[in-house]
Protein backbone atom coordinates (compact mmCIF):
# COMPACT_ATOMS: atom_id res chain seq x y z
CA UNK A 1 0.00 0.00 0.00
CA UNK A 2 1.72 3.17 -1.10
CA UNK A 3 0.19 5.58 1.34
CA UNK A 4 2.25 4.06 4.15
CA UNK A 5 5.45 4.81 2.36
CA UNK A 6 4.63 7.84 0.26
CA UNK A 7 4.47 10.13 3.22
CA UNK A 8 7.62 11.27 4.96
CA UNK A 9 7.27 9.52 8.26
CA UNK A 10 5.19 7.51 10.61
CA UNK A 11 3.81 10.68 12.22
CA UNK A 12 2.72 12.04 8.84
CA UNK A 13 0.75 8.87 8.18
CA UNK A 14 -0.82 8.30 11.57
CA UNK A 15 -1.55 12.00 12.07
CA UNK A 16 -2.99 12.53 8.60
CA UNK A 17 -6.01 14.80 8.81
CA UNK A 18 -8.91 14.95 6.38
CA UNK A 19 -8.32 18.67 5.74
CA UNK A 20 -5.01 17.65 4.13
CA UNK A 21 -6.62 15.11 1.78
CA UNK A 22 -8.26 15.92 -1.54
CA UNK A 23 -9.96 12.73 -2.71
CA UNK A 24 -11.15 14.34 -5.96
CA UNK A 25 -7.60 15.34 -6.95
CA UNK A 26 -6.15 12.17 -5.38
CA UNK A 27 -3.62 14.18 -3.40
CA UNK A 28 -2.66 14.84 0.18
CA UNK A 29 -0.75 17.91 1.31
CA UNK A 30 2.16 17.84 3.76
CA UNK A 31 3.00 21.23 5.29
CA UNK A 32 5.91 19.96 7.36
CA UNK A 33 8.30 17.47 5.85
CA UNK A 34 11.64 16.11 6.93
CA UNK A 35 13.47 18.23 4.37
CA UNK A 36 11.50 21.37 5.29
CA UNK A 37 9.69 21.69 1.96
CA UNK A 38 5.87 21.50 1.92
CA UNK A 39 4.60 19.27 -0.86
CA UNK A 40 1.67 17.46 -2.35
CA UNK A 41 1.71 13.68 -2.40
CA UNK A 42 -0.20 11.95 -5.21
CA UNK A 43 -2.37 9.07 -4.03
CA UNK A 44 -2.47 5.93 -6.13
CA UNK A 45 -5.44 3.58 -6.40
CA UNK A 46 -4.41 1.49 -3.37
CA UNK A 47 -4.05 4.56 -1.17
CA UNK A 48 -7.42 5.86 -2.35
CA UNK A 49 -9.10 2.56 -1.44
CA UNK A 50 -7.64 2.67 2.06
CA UNK A 51 -8.64 6.30 2.60
CA UNK A 52 -12.16 5.77 1.25
CA UNK A 53 -12.57 2.89 3.73
CA UNK A 54 -11.81 5.39 6.52
CA UNK A 55 -14.42 7.95 5.46
CA UNK A 56 -16.89 8.75 8.23
CA UNK A 57 -14.95 6.99 10.98
CA UNK A 58 -13.51 10.19 12.45
CA UNK A 59 -14.22 13.85 11.75
CA UNK A 60 -10.59 15.06 11.90
CA UNK A 61 -8.15 12.16 11.53
CA UNK A 62 -7.96 9.68 8.65
CA UNK A 63 -6.64 6.82 10.75
CA UNK A 64 -7.95 6.03 14.21
CA UNK A 65 -8.06 3.19 16.66
CA UNK A 66 -11.14 2.83 18.86
CA UNK A 67 -12.25 6.32 17.83
CA UNK A 68 -8.98 8.02 18.79
CA UNK A 69 -6.09 9.21 16.63
CA UNK A 70 -3.38 6.59 16.33
CA UNK A 71 -0.43 7.43 18.50
CA UNK A 72 2.99 5.82 18.50
CA UNK A 73 2.24 3.93 21.71
CA UNK A 74 -0.84 2.25 20.24
CA UNK A 75 0.77 1.52 16.91
CA UNK A 76 4.01 0.44 18.50
CA UNK A 77 2.29 -2.55 20.13
CA UNK A 78 0.23 -3.23 16.99
CA UNK A 79 3.34 -2.95 14.83
CA UNK A 80 5.29 -5.37 17.02
CA UNK A 81 2.35 -7.79 17.10
CA UNK A 82 2.16 -7.72 13.28
CA UNK A 83 5.92 -8.28 13.00
CA UNK A 84 5.72 -11.25 15.35
CA UNK A 85 2.83 -12.79 13.38
CA UNK A 86 4.76 -12.30 10.14
CA UNK A 87 7.87 -13.70 11.83
CA UNK A 88 9.88 -10.60 10.88
CA UNK A 89 12.79 -9.51 13.01
CA UNK A 90 14.77 -6.28 12.95
CA UNK A 91 12.23 -4.50 10.75
CA UNK A 92 11.31 -0.87 11.40
CA UNK A 93 8.28 1.03 10.17
CA UNK A 94 10.64 3.28 8.20
CA UNK A 95 11.89 0.21 6.30
CA UNK A 96 8.57 0.34 4.43
CA UNK A 97 9.79 3.54 2.79
CA UNK A 98 12.88 1.73 1.51
CA UNK A 99 10.68 -1.11 0.24
CA UNK A 100 8.34 1.33 -1.49
CA UNK A 101 11.25 3.11 -3.20
CA UNK A 102 12.84 -0.18 -4.28
CA UNK A 103 9.56 -1.46 -5.72
CA UNK A 104 9.21 1.77 -7.69
CA UNK A 105 12.71 1.49 -9.17
CA UNK A 106 12.16 -2.16 -10.02
CA UNK A 107 8.88 -1.22 -11.72
CA UNK A 108 10.71 1.30 -13.92
CA UNK A 109 10.01 4.57 -12.12
CA UNK A 110 12.79 6.97 -13.10
CA UNK A 111 15.17 8.40 -10.51
CA UNK A 112 13.79 11.90 -11.08
CA UNK A 113 10.18 10.76 -10.67
CA UNK A 114 11.06 8.81 -7.54
CA UNK A 115 12.97 11.78 -6.12
CA UNK A 116 9.84 13.90 -6.45
CA UNK A 117 7.48 11.17 -5.22
CA UNK A 118 9.63 10.51 -2.17
CA UNK A 119 10.17 14.18 -1.41
CA UNK A 120 13.96 13.95 -1.59
CA UNK A 121 16.10 16.91 -2.64
CA UNK A 122 18.78 14.85 -4.37
CA UNK A 123 19.18 11.69 -6.43
CA UNK A 124 21.74 10.56 -3.86
CA UNK A 125 18.84 10.00 -1.45
CA UNK A 126 17.00 8.00 -4.10
CA UNK A 127 20.02 5.72 -4.39
CA UNK A 128 20.16 5.39 -0.62
CA UNK A 129 16.51 4.37 -0.40
CA UNK A 130 15.88 2.47 -3.63
CA UNK A 131 17.71 -0.82 -3.99
CA UNK A 132 17.40 -3.16 -6.91
CA UNK A 133 16.87 -6.85 -6.80
CA UNK A 134 18.79 -8.61 -9.57
CA UNK A 135 15.67 -9.44 -11.61
CA UNK A 136 15.79 -6.10 -13.40
CA UNK A 137 19.27 -6.93 -14.67
CA UNK A 138 17.96 -9.88 -16.69
CA UNK A 139 16.53 -7.48 -19.25
CA UNK A 140 19.85 -5.65 -19.48
CA UNK A 141 21.80 -8.92 -19.76
CA UNK A 142 19.47 -10.18 -22.51
CA UNK A 143 20.15 -7.15 -24.70
CA UNK A 144 23.28 -8.78 -26.11
CA UNK A 145 22.10 -12.38 -26.36
CA UNK A 146 22.90 -14.29 -29.52
CA UNK A 147 20.59 -13.30 -32.35
CA UNK A 148 19.87 -9.80 -31.09
CA UNK A 149 21.05 -6.72 -32.87
CA UNK A 150 23.05 -8.41 -35.63
CA UNK A 151 26.29 -6.62 -34.75
CA UNK A 152 26.89 -8.43 -31.45
CA UNK A 153 29.79 -10.86 -31.56
CA UNK A 154 28.67 -14.41 -30.87
CA UNK A 155 31.20 -15.16 -28.16
CA UNK A 156 30.34 -18.85 -27.77
CA UNK A 157 30.83 -19.49 -31.52
CA UNK A 158 34.02 -17.42 -31.50
CA UNK A 159 35.46 -19.45 -28.61
CA UNK A 160 34.51 -22.73 -30.31
CA UNK A 161 36.18 -21.70 -33.59
CA UNK A 162 39.32 -20.61 -31.74
CA UNK A 163 39.49 -23.95 -29.94
CA UNK A 164 39.18 -25.85 -33.27
CA UNK A 165 41.98 -23.76 -34.79
CA UNK A 166 44.27 -24.67 -31.87
CA UNK A 167 43.51 -28.37 -32.25
TORZA-979179 format. One record per residue: residue number from 1; y negated, z negated, x of N, C-alpha, C, O in turn. Coordinates in steps of 0.2 Angstrom, whole numbers, plus 2048, in hexadecimal, padded with zeros to 3 digits. Atoms other than C-alpha are relative to their C-alpha. Layout:
+-----+------+------+------+-------+-------+-------+------+------+------+------+------+------+
:   k : n_py : n_pz : n_px : ca_py : ca_pz : ca_px : c_py : c_pz : c_px : o_py : o_pz : o_px :
+-----+------+------+------+-------+-------+-------+------+------+------+------+------+------+
: NUM :    Y :    Z :    X :     Y :     Z :     X :    Y :    Z :    X :    Y :    Z :    X :
...
+-----+------+------+------+-------+-------+-------+------+------+------+------+------+------+
//
This chain:
+-----+------+------+------+-------+-------+-------+------+------+------+------+------+------+
:   k : n_py : n_pz : n_px : ca_py : ca_pz : ca_px : c_py : c_pz : c_px : o_py : o_pz : o_px :
+-----+------+------+------+-------+-------+-------+------+------+------+------+------+------+
:   1 :  806 :  800 :  804 :   800 :   800 :   800 :  7FA :  800 :  804 :  7F9 :  7FB :  809 :
:   2 :  806 :  7FF :  7FB :   7F0 :   806 :   809 :  7FA :  7FB :  7FF :  7F7 :  7FA :  803 :
:   3 :  806 :  805 :  801 :   7E4 :   7F9 :   801 :  801 :  7FA :  805 :  7FC :  7F8 :  807 :
:   4 :  7FF :  806 :  7FC :   7EC :   7EB :   80B :  7FE :  802 :  807 :  7FC :  7FD :  80B :
:   5 :  801 :  7FF :  7F9 :   7E8 :   7F4 :   81B :  7FA :  804 :  801 :  7F7 :  805 :  807 :
:   6 :  806 :  7FC :  800 :   7D9 :   7FF :   817 :  7FA :  7FB :  801 :  7F5 :  7FD :  804 :
:   7 :  806 :  804 :  800 :   7CD :   7F0 :   816 :  801 :  7FC :  807 :  806 :  7FC :  80A :
:   8 :  800 :  803 :  7F9 :   7C8 :   7E7 :   826 :  804 :  7FA :  801 :  806 :  7F9 :  807 :
:   9 :  7FD :  806 :  7FF :   7D0 :   7D7 :   824 :  803 :  7FD :  7FA :  802 :  7FF :  7F4 :
:  10 :  7FD :  804 :  805 :   7DA :   7CB :   81A :  7FB :  7FD :  7FB :  7FC :  7FE :  7F5 :
:  11 :  805 :  803 :  804 :   7CB :   7C3 :   813 :  7FD :  805 :  7FC :  7FB :  804 :  7F6 :
:  12 :  803 :  7FA :  804 :   7C4 :   7D4 :   80E :  804 :  802 :  7FA :  802 :  804 :  7F4 :
:  13 :  7FB :  7FE :  805 :   7D4 :   7D7 :   804 :  800 :  7FB :  7FB :  7FF :  7FC :  7F5 :
:  14 :  7FF :  805 :  805 :   7D6 :   7C6 :   7FC :  7FA :  7FE :  7FC :  7FA :  7FC :  7F7 :
:  15 :  806 :  801 :  803 :   7C4 :   7C4 :   7F8 :  7FD :  806 :  7FD :  7F7 :  805 :  7FB :
:  16 :  803 :  7FA :  803 :   7C1 :   7D5 :   7F1 :  7FE :  7FF :  7F9 :  802 :  7FC :  7F5 :
:  17 :  803 :  801 :  807 :   7B6 :   7D4 :   7E2 :  7FF :  807 :  7FC :  7FE :  80C :  7FF :
:  18 :  801 :  7FA :  805 :   7B5 :   7E0 :   7D3 :  7FA :  804 :  801 :  7F9 :  80A :  800 :
:  19 :  806 :  7FD :  800 :   7A3 :   7E3 :   7D6 :  7FF :  804 :  807 :  7FA :  808 :  808 :
:  20 :  7FF :  7FC :  7FA :   7A8 :   7EB :   7E7 :  805 :  806 :  7FF :  806 :  80A :  804 :
:  21 :  7FB :  7FB :  801 :   7B4 :   7F7 :   7DF :  7FE :  805 :  7FB :  7FB :  803 :  7F5 :
:  22 :  802 :  7FA :  804 :   7B0 :   808 :   7D7 :  807 :  804 :  7FE :  809 :  808 :  802 :
:  23 :  7FA :  7FC :  802 :   7C0 :   80E :   7CE :  7FF :  807 :  7FF :  804 :  80B :  800 :
:  24 :  802 :  7F9 :  802 :   7B8 :   81E :   7C8 :  800 :  804 :  807 :  802 :  809 :  807 :
:  25 :  801 :  7FC :  7FA :   7B3 :   823 :   7DA :  806 :  7FE :  805 :  806 :  801 :  80A :
:  26 :  7FA :  802 :  7FC :   7C3 :   81B :   7E1 :  7FE :  7FD :  807 :  800 :  800 :  80C :
:  27 :  803 :  803 :  7FA :   7B9 :   811 :   7EE :  7FF :  7F9 :  7FF :  7FD :  7F6 :  7FA :
:  28 :  802 :  807 :  800 :   7B6 :   7FF :   7F3 :  7FB :  800 :  805 :  7FB :  803 :  80A :
:  29 :  806 :  801 :  7FB :   7A6 :   7F9 :   7FC :  801 :  7FA :  804 :  802 :  7F5 :  801 :
:  30 :  800 :  806 :  7FC :   7A7 :   7ED :   80B :  7F9 :  7FF :  803 :  7F7 :  803 :  807 :
:  31 :  806 :  801 :  7FD :   796 :   7E6 :   80F :  800 :  7FD :  807 :  7FC :  7FE :  80B :
:  32 :  7FF :  803 :  7F9 :   79C :   7DB :   81E :  807 :  802 :  802 :  80C :  801 :  7FF :
:  33 :  7FA :  7FE :  7FD :   7A9 :   7E3 :   829 :  800 :  7FD :  807 :  7FB :  7FA :  80A :
:  34 :  7FF :  803 :  7FA :   7AF :   7DD :   83A :  7FC :  803 :  805 :  7F9 :  800 :  80A :
:  35 :  804 :  7FD :  7FC :   7A5 :   7EA :   843 :  7F9 :  800 :  7FE :  7F4 :  803 :  801 :
:  36 :  807 :  801 :  802 :   795 :   7E6 :   83A :  7FD :  805 :  7FC :  7F7 :  805 :  7FA :
:  37 :  802 :  7FA :  804 :   794 :   7F6 :   830 :  802 :  800 :  7F9 :  808 :  801 :  7F8 :
:  38 :  7FD :  800 :  807 :   795 :   7F6 :   81D :  802 :  807 :  7FF :  800 :  80C :  802 :
:  39 :  7FD :  7FA :  801 :   7A0 :   804 :   817 :  803 :  800 :  7FA :  806 :  7FB :  7F7 :
:  40 :  7FB :  7FF :  806 :   7A9 :   80C :   808 :  807 :  801 :  803 :  808 :  804 :  808 :
:  41 :  7F9 :  7FF :  7FE :   7BC :   80C :   809 :  803 :  804 :  7FA :  803 :  802 :  7F4 :
:  42 :  7FD :  7FC :  805 :   7C4 :   81A :   7FF :  807 :  7FD :  7FE :  80B :  7FA :  802 :
:  43 :  7F9 :  803 :  803 :   7D3 :   814 :   7F4 :  804 :  806 :  7FE :  803 :  80A :  7FA :
:  44 :  7FB :  7FB :  801 :   7E2 :   81F :   7F4 :  804 :  7FE :  7F9 :  802 :  7F9 :  7F6 :
:  45 :  7FD :  801 :  806 :   7EE :   820 :   7E5 :  804 :  7F9 :  800 :  803 :  7F6 :  7FA :
:  46 :  7FC :  806 :  800 :   7F9 :   811 :   7EA :  7FB :  7FA :  7FF :  7FC :  7F5 :  7FB :
:  47 :  805 :  805 :  800 :   7E9 :   806 :   7EC :  7FD :  800 :  7F9 :  7FC :  7FA :  7F6 :
:  48 :  802 :  7FF :  807 :   7E3 :   80C :   7DB :  805 :  7FD :  7FB :  803 :  7F9 :  7F6 :
:  49 :  7FB :  803 :  805 :   7F3 :   807 :   7D2 :  800 :  7F9 :  801 :  800 :  7F5 :  7FC :
:  50 :  800 :  807 :  7FF :   7F3 :   7F6 :   7DA :  7F9 :  7FD :  7FD :  7FA :  7F8 :  7F9 :
:  51 :  807 :  803 :  803 :   7E0 :   7F3 :   7D5 :  801 :  800 :  7F8 :  7FE :  7FC :  7F5 :
:  52 :  800 :  7FF :  808 :   7E3 :   7FA :   7C3 :  805 :  7FB :  7FD :  804 :  7F8 :  7F7 :
:  53 :  7FB :  806 :  803 :   7F2 :   7ED :   7C1 :  7FC :  7FA :  800 :  7FE :  7F5 :  7FC :
:  54 :  804 :  807 :  800 :   7E5 :   7DF :   7C5 :  7FA :  800 :  7FB :  7F8 :  7FB :  7FA :
:  55 :  806 :  800 :  805 :   7D8 :   7E5 :   7B8 :  801 :  7FA :  7FA :  807 :  7FA :  7F8 :
:  56 :  800 :  805 :  805 :   7D4 :   7D7 :   7AC :  803 :  7F9 :  801 :  803 :  7F5 :  7FD :
:  57 :  7FD :  806 :  7FE :   7DD :   7C9 :   7B5 :  7FB :  7FB :  802 :  7FC :  7F5 :  801 :
:  58 :  805 :  804 :  7FE :   7CD :   7C2 :   7BC :  7F9 :  803 :  800 :  7F9 :  809 :  802 :
:  59 :  806 :  7FD :  801 :   7BB :   7C5 :   7B9 :  7FD :  802 :  807 :  7F9 :  808 :  807 :
:  60 :  803 :  7FE :  7FA :   7B5 :   7C5 :   7CB :  804 :  802 :  806 :  802 :  807 :  809 :
:  61 :  7FC :  7FE :  7FB :   7C3 :   7C6 :   7D7 :  806 :  805 :  7FE :  809 :  805 :  7F9 :
:  62 :  7FA :  7FB :  802 :   7D0 :   7D5 :   7D8 :  807 :  7FD :  801 :  80B :  7FE :  7FD :
:  63 :  7F9 :  803 :  7FF :   7DE :   7CA :   7DF :  800 :  7F9 :  7FF :  7FC :  7F5 :  802 :
:  64 :  800 :  807 :  802 :   7E2 :   7B9 :   7D8 :  807 :  7FD :  800 :  80C :  801 :  800 :
:  65 :  7FA :  803 :  800 :   7F0 :   7AD :   7D8 :  7FF :  7FA :  7FB :  7FB :  7F5 :  7FC :
:  66 :  801 :  805 :  805 :   7F2 :   7A2 :   7C8 :  7F9 :  7FF :  7FE :  7F6 :  7F9 :  7FD :
:  67 :  807 :  800 :  802 :   7E0 :   7A7 :   7C3 :  7FB :  7FE :  805 :  7F5 :  7FE :  803 :
:  68 :  805 :  802 :  7FB :   7D8 :   7A2 :   7D3 :  800 :  805 :  806 :  805 :  808 :  807 :
:  69 :  800 :  7FB :  7FA :   7D2 :   7AD :   7E2 :  805 :  7FE :  805 :  806 :  7F8 :  806 :
:  70 :  7FB :  802 :  7FB :   7DF :   7AE :   7EF :  7FC :  7FE :  806 :  7F8 :  801 :  809 :
:  71 :  803 :  802 :  7FA :   7DB :   7A4 :   7FE :  805 :  800 :  805 :  80B :  801 :  804 :
:  72 :  7FB :  7FF :  7FA :   7E3 :   7A4 :   80F :  806 :  7FB :  7FF :  80B :  7FC :  800 :
:  73 :  7FB :  806 :  801 :   7EC :   793 :   80B :  806 :  803 :  7FB :  80C :  802 :  7FD :
:  74 :  7FB :  7FE :  805 :   7F5 :   79B :   7FC :  804 :  806 :  803 :  80A :  806 :  802 :
:  75 :  7FD :  7FA :  7FD :   7F8 :   7AB :   804 :  804 :  7FF :  806 :  80A :  802 :  807 :
:  76 :  7FC :  802 :  7FA :   7FE :   7A3 :   814 :  807 :  7FF :  7FE :  80C :  801 :  801 :
:  77 :  7F9 :  802 :  802 :   80D :   79B :   80B :  803 :  806 :  7FD :  809 :  807 :  7FE :
:  78 :  7FD :  7FA :  803 :   810 :   7AB :   801 :  802 :  805 :  805 :  807 :  808 :  805 :
:  79 :  7FF :  7FB :  7FA :   80F :   7B6 :   811 :  806 :  7FE :  804 :  80A :  802 :  805 :
:  80 :  7FA :  802 :  7FC :   81B :   7AB :   81A :  806 :  800 :  7FC :  80C :  801 :  7FF :
:  81 :  7FA :  7FF :  804 :   827 :   7AB :   80C :  802 :  807 :  800 :  808 :  808 :  800 :
:  82 :  7FE :  7F8 :  800 :   827 :   7BE :   80B :  803 :  802 :  807 :  807 :  805 :  807 :
:  83 :  7FE :  7FE :  7F9 :   829 :   7BF :   81E :  807 :  7FD :  800 :  80C :  801 :  803 :
:  84 :  7FA :  803 :  7FF :   838 :   7B3 :   81D :  805 :  804 :  7FB :  80B :  806 :  7FE :
:  85 :  7FB :  7FC :  804 :   840 :   7BD :   80E :  801 :  807 :  803 :  807 :  809 :  803 :
:  86 :  800 :  7FA :  7FD :   83D :   7CD :   818 :  804 :  800 :  807 :  805 :  805 :  80A :
:  87 :  7FD :  801 :  7FA :   845 :   7C5 :   827 :  7FB :  803 :  806 :  7FE :  805 :  80B :
:  88 :  805 :  7FD :  7FB :   835 :   7CA :   831 :  7FD :  7FA :  804 :  7FC :  7F4 :  801 :
:  89 :  802 :  805 :  7FC :   830 :   7BF :   840 :  7FA :  803 :  804 :  7F9 :  809 :  806 :
:  90 :  806 :  7FE :  7FC :   81F :   7BF :   84A :  7FD :  806 :  7FD :  7FB :  80B :  800 :
:  91 :  803 :  7FB :  804 :   817 :   7CA :   83D :  7FA :  7FD :  7FD :  7FA :  7F9 :  7F8 :
:  92 :  807 :  803 :  802 :   804 :   7C7 :   839 :  7FE :  805 :  7FA :  800 :  80B :  7FA :
:  93 :  803 :  7FC :  806 :   7FB :   7CD :   829 :  7FC :  806 :  803 :  7FC :  80C :  801 :
:  94 :  804 :  7FB :  7FD :   7F0 :   7D7 :   835 :  804 :  806 :  803 :  802 :  80B :  804 :
:  95 :  7FB :  7FA :  7FE :   7FF :   7E1 :   83B :  801 :  805 :  7FB :  802 :  80B :  7FD :
:  96 :  800 :  7FB :  805 :   7FE :   7EA :   82B :  7FB :  805 :  801 :  7FC :  80B :  800 :
:  97 :  806 :  7FB :  7FE :   7EE :   7F2 :   831 :  803 :  805 :  805 :  801 :  80B :  805 :
:  98 :  7FD :  7FC :  7FB :   7F7 :   7F8 :   840 :  805 :  805 :  7FD :  806 :  80B :  7FF :
:  99 :  7FB :  7FC :  804 :   806 :   7FF :   835 :  7FC :  805 :  7FC :  7FE :  80B :  7FD :
: 100 :  804 :  7FC :  804 :   7F9 :   807 :   82A :  7FD :  806 :  804 :  7FE :  80C :  803 :
: 101 :  803 :  7FB :  7FC :   7F0 :   810 :   838 :  806 :  804 :  803 :  805 :  80B :  804 :
: 102 :  7FA :  7FD :  7FD :   801 :   815 :   840 :  803 :  805 :  7FB :  804 :  80B :  7FD :
: 103 :  7FE :  7FB :  805 :   807 :   81D :   830 :  7FC :  806 :  7FF :  7FE :  80B :  7FE :
: 104 :  805 :  7FB :  801 :   7F7 :   826 :   82E :  801 :  806 :  806 :  801 :  80C :  804 :
: 105 :  7FF :  7FB :  7FA :   7F9 :   82E :   840 :  806 :  804 :  7FF :  806 :  80A :  800 :
: 106 :  7F9 :  7FD :  800 :   80B :   832 :   83D :  800 :  805 :  7FA :  804 :  80A :  7FA :
: 107 :  801 :  7FB :  806 :   806 :   83B :   82C :  7FB :  805 :  802 :  7FA :  80A :  7FE :
: 108 :  804 :  7FA :  7FE :   7FA :   846 :   836 :  7F8 :  7FE :  7FF :  7F4 :  803 :  800 :
: 109 :  807 :  801 :  801 :   7E9 :   83D :   832 :  7FD :  800 :  807 :  800 :  7FD :  80C :
: 110 :  803 :  7FF :  7F9 :   7DD :   842 :   840 :  7FD :  7F9 :  802 :  7FC :  7F4 :  7FF :
: 111 :  803 :  806 :  7FD :   7D6 :   835 :   84C :  7F9 :  7FE :  7FD :  7F7 :  7F8 :  7FB :
: 112 :  806 :  801 :  803 :   7C5 :   837 :   845 :  800 :  7FE :  7F9 :  7FC :  7F9 :  7F7 :
: 113 :  7FF :  803 :  807 :   7CA :   835 :   833 :  802 :  7F9 :  800 :  800 :  7F5 :  7FC :
: 114 :  7FD :  807 :  800 :   7D4 :   826 :   837 :  7FB :  7FB :  803 :  7FA :  7F5 :  800 :
: 115 :  806 :  804 :  7FD :   7C5 :   81F :   841 :  7FC :  7FE :  7FA :  7FA :  7F8 :  7F9 :
: 116 :  804 :  802 :  806 :   7BB :   820 :   831 :  803 :  7FC :  7FB :  800 :  7F8 :  7F8 :
: 117 :  7FC :  804 :  805 :   7C8 :   81A :   825 :  801 :  7F9 :  802 :  800 :  7F4 :  7FE :
: 118 :  7FF :  807 :  7FE :   7CB :   80B :   830 :  7FA :  7FC :  802 :  7FA :  7F6 :  803 :
: 119 :  806 :  803 :  7FF :   7B9 :   807 :   833 :  7FF :  7FE :  807 :  7FB :  7FA :  809 :
: 120 :  801 :  801 :  7F9 :   7BA :   808 :   846 :  7FA :  804 :  802 :  7F9 :  80A :  800 :
: 121 :  806 :  7FD :  7FE :   7AB :   80D :   850 :  803 :  805 :  806 :  7FF :  809 :  808 :
: 122 :  7FE :  7FB :  7FA :   7B6 :   816 :   85E :  807 :  802 :  7FF :  80B :  7FF :  7FC :
: 123 :  7F9 :  7FE :  800 :   7C6 :   820 :   860 :  804 :  7FC :  804 :  80A :  7FC :  803 :
: 124 :  7FC :  805 :  7FC :   7CB :   813 :   86D :  804 :  7FB :  7FB :  809 :  7F9 :  7FC :
: 125 :  7FD :  805 :  805 :   7CE :   807 :   85E :  806 :  804 :  7FC :  80A :  800 :  7FA :
: 126 :  7FB :  7FC :  804 :   7D8 :   815 :   855 :  806 :  7FF :  804 :  80C :  7FE :  802 :
: 127 :  7FB :  800 :  7FC :   7E3 :   816 :   864 :  804 :  7F9 :  801 :  80A :  7F8 :  802 :
: 128 :  7FD :  807 :  7FF :   7E5 :   803 :   865 :  804 :  7FE :  7FA :  809 :  7FB :  7FA :
: 129 :  7FD :  802 :  806 :   7EA :   802 :   853 :  806 :  805 :  7FE :  80B :  802 :  7FB :
: 130 :  7FB :  7FB :  803 :   7F4 :   812 :   84F :  805 :  802 :  806 :  803 :  805 :  80B :
: 131 :  7FB :  7FE :  7FB :   804 :   814 :   859 :  805 :  805 :  7FC :  806 :  805 :  7F6 :
: 132 :  7FB :  7FB :  802 :   810 :   823 :   857 :  807 :  7FD :  801 :  809 :  7FA :  806 :
: 133 :  7F9 :  800 :  7FF :   822 :   822 :   854 :  802 :  807 :  804 :  7FD :  80B :  804 :
: 134 :  7FF :  7FA :  7FC :   82B :   830 :   85E :  801 :  806 :  7FB :  802 :  80B :  7FE :
: 135 :  7FE :  7FB :  805 :   82F :   83A :   84E :  7FB :  806 :  800 :  7FD :  80C :  800 :
: 136 :  805 :  7FB :  800 :   81F :   843 :   84F :  800 :  805 :  806 :  7FD :  80A :  806 :
: 137 :  7FF :  7FC :  7FA :   823 :   849 :   860 :  805 :  806 :  800 :  805 :  80B :  804 :
: 138 :  7FB :  7FB :  801 :   831 :   853 :   85A :  7FD :  807 :  7FE :  7FF :  80C :  801 :
: 139 :  804 :  7FA :  801 :   825 :   860 :   853 :  7FD :  803 :  806 :  7FE :  809 :  807 :
: 140 :  803 :  7FE :  7FA :   81C :   861 :   863 :  806 :  803 :  805 :  805 :  808 :  808 :
: 141 :  7FA :  7FE :  7FC :   82D :   863 :   86D :  803 :  806 :  7FE :  804 :  80B :  802 :
: 142 :  7FD :  7F9 :  803 :   833 :   871 :   861 :  7FC :  806 :  801 :  7FE :  80B :  801 :
: 143 :  804 :  7FB :  7FF :   824 :   87B :   865 :  802 :  805 :  805 :  800 :  80B :  805 :
: 144 :  7FE :  7FB :  7FB :   82C :   883 :   874 :  807 :  800 :  801 :  80A :  802 :  806 :
: 145 :  7F9 :  7FF :  801 :   83E :   884 :   86E :  801 :  807 :  801 :  7FD :  80B :  800 :
: 146 :  7FE :  7F9 :  7FF :   847 :   894 :   873 :  7FF :  804 :  7F9 :  801 :  801 :  7F4 :
: 147 :  802 :  7FB :  806 :   842 :   8A2 :   867 :  7FA :  7FF :  7FD :  7F8 :  802 :  7F8 :
: 148 :  807 :  801 :  803 :   831 :   89B :   863 :  7FB :  803 :  805 :  7FB :  802 :  80B :
: 149 :  805 :  7FE :  7FC :   822 :   8A4 :   869 :  801 :  806 :  805 :  7FC :  809 :  807 :
: 150 :  7FF :  7FA :  7FC :   82A :   8B2 :   873 :  7FE :  800 :  808 :  802 :  803 :  80C :
: 151 :  802 :  800 :  7F9 :   821 :   8AE :   883 :  802 :  7F9 :  804 :  800 :  7F8 :  809 :
: 152 :  7FE :  807 :  7FE :   82A :   89D :   886 :  806 :  802 :  804 :  80B :  805 :  802 :
: 153 :  7FB :  7FF :  7FC :   836 :   89E :   895 :  806 :  7FC :  7FD :  806 :  7F6 :  7FC :
: 154 :  7FA :  804 :  803 :   848 :   89A :   88F :  803 :  7FD :  806 :  807 :  800 :  80A :
: 155 :  7FE :  804 :  7FA :   84C :   88D :   89C :  807 :  7FF :  801 :  80A :  800 :  806 :
: 156 :  7F9 :  800 :  7FF :   85E :   88B :   898 :  803 :  806 :  802 :  808 :  806 :  806 :
: 157 :  7FE :  7F9 :  7FE :   861 :   89E :   89A :  7FF :  801 :  807 :  803 :  803 :  80B :
: 158 :  802 :  800 :  7F9 :   857 :   89D :   8AA :  805 :  7FC :  805 :  807 :  7FF :  80A :
: 159 :  7FC :  804 :  7FC :   861 :   88F :   8B1 :  807 :  803 :  801 :  80A :  803 :  806 :
: 160 :  7F9 :  7FD :  7FF :   872 :   898 :   8AD :  800 :  806 :  804 :  805 :  806 :  808 :
: 161 :  800 :  7FA :  7FC :   86D :   8A8 :   8B5 :  7FF :  7FE :  807 :  802 :  801 :  80B :
: 162 :  801 :  802 :  7F9 :   867 :   89F :   8C5 :  807 :  7FD :  802 :  808 :  7FE :  808 :
: 163 :  7F9 :  802 :  7FE :   878 :   896 :   8C5 :  805 :  805 :  802 :  808 :  805 :  807 :
: 164 :  7FC :  7FB :  7FF :   881 :   8A6 :   8C4 :  7FE :  804 :  806 :  803 :  806 :  80A :
: 165 :  802 :  7FD :  7FA :   877 :   8AE :   8D2 :  802 :  7FC :  806 :  804 :  7FF :  80B :
: 166 :  7FE :  804 :  7FB :   87B :   89F :   8DD :  808 :  801 :  801 :  80A :  801 :  807 :
: 167 :  7F9 :  800 :  7FF :   88E :   8A1 :   8DA :  802 :  807 :  802 :  807 :  809 :  803 :
+-----+------+------+------+-------+-------+-------+------+------+------+------+------+------+
//
